């Protein structure tokens, strides 16, 4: 199961390995799988970009909190400061 960007990255590289190792009889199936994985991955990445853009807007227009820390966004297994 993928729940973090780290998991997504591993899954993408695993798919590249399957493509590289596919024999002629498996190649068409792996290409279709790779196309589907790429489409889903693009949607996941776009959603994270939207979240990051929202955090940037908050920091730009609302300012930093009293501790001068930039708001954090949860990315699954880590918090990332922007």
C-alpha positions as CSV (number, residue, x, y, z in Angstrom):
1,X,0.0,0.0,0.0
2,X,1.3,3.5,-0.8
3,X,0.6,6.2,1.6
4,X,3.6,8.5,1.4
5,X,5.6,10.2,-1.4
6,X,8.5,8.0,-0.3
7,X,6.3,4.9,-1.0
8,X,5.3,6.4,-4.4
9,X,8.9,6.9,-5.3
10,X,9.8,3.3,-4.5
11,X,6.7,2.1,-6.5
12,X,7.8,4.1,-9.5
13,X,11.3,2.7,-9.5
14,X,9.9,-0.8,-9.0
15,X,7.7,-0.3,-12.1
16,X,10.8,0.8,-14.1
17,X,12.5,-2.4,-13.0
18,X,9.6,-4.5,-14.2
19,X,9.6,-2.7,-17.5
20,X,13.3,-3.3,-17.9
21,X,13.0,-7.0,-17.0
22,X,9.9,-7.8,-19.0
23,X,10.2,-10.3,-21.8
24,X,8.4,-9.9,-25.1
25,X,5.3,-11.7,-23.8
26,X,5.0,-9.5,-20.7
27,X,6.0,-6.2,-22.3
28,X,2.5,-5.0,-23.4
29,X,1.1,-5.7,-20.0
30,X,3.9,-3.9,-18.2
31,X,3.6,-0.9,-20.6
32,X,-0.1,-0.5,-19.8
33,X,0.6,-0.9,-16.1
34,X,3.4,1.8,-16.3
35,X,1.0,4.2,-18.1
36,X,-1.6,3.7,-15.4
37,X,0.9,4.1,-12.6
38,X,2.2,7.3,-14.3
39,X,-1.3,8.8,-14.5
40,X,-2.1,8.0,-10.9
41,X,1.3,9.3,-9.7
42,X,0.7,12.5,-11.6
43,X,-2.5,13.1,-9.7
44,X,-0.9,12.3,-6.3
45,X,2.0,14.7,-7.1
46,X,-0.4,17.4,-8.2
47,X,-2.4,17.1,-5.0
48,X,0.8,17.6,-3.0
49,X,1.8,20.6,-5.1
50,X,-1.6,22.1,-4.3
51,X,-1.1,21.6,-0.6
52,X,2.3,23.2,-0.8
53,X,1.0,26.1,-2.7
54,X,-1.7,26.6,0.0
55,X,1.0,26.6,2.7
56,X,3.1,29.1,0.7
57,X,0.1,31.4,0.4
58,X,-0.7,31.2,4.1
59,X,2.9,32.1,4.9
60,X,3.1,34.9,2.4
61,X,-0.2,36.6,3.2
62,X,-0.8,35.7,6.8
63,X,2.8,35.8,7.9
64,X,4.7,33.5,10.2
65,X,3.5,32.5,13.6
66,X,5.0,34.2,16.7
67,X,7.8,31.6,16.8
68,X,8.8,32.6,13.3
69,X,8.2,29.1,12.0
70,X,6.8,28.3,8.6
71,X,3.6,26.2,8.7
72,X,4.2,22.5,8.3
73,X,2.4,20.0,6.0
74,X,2.2,16.3,6.8
75,X,3.5,14.1,4.1
76,X,2.8,10.7,5.6
77,X,5.9,9.5,7.4
78,X,7.5,13.0,7.8
79,X,6.7,16.7,8.3
80,X,8.2,19.0,5.8
81,X,8.7,22.7,6.4
82,X,8.2,25.0,3.5
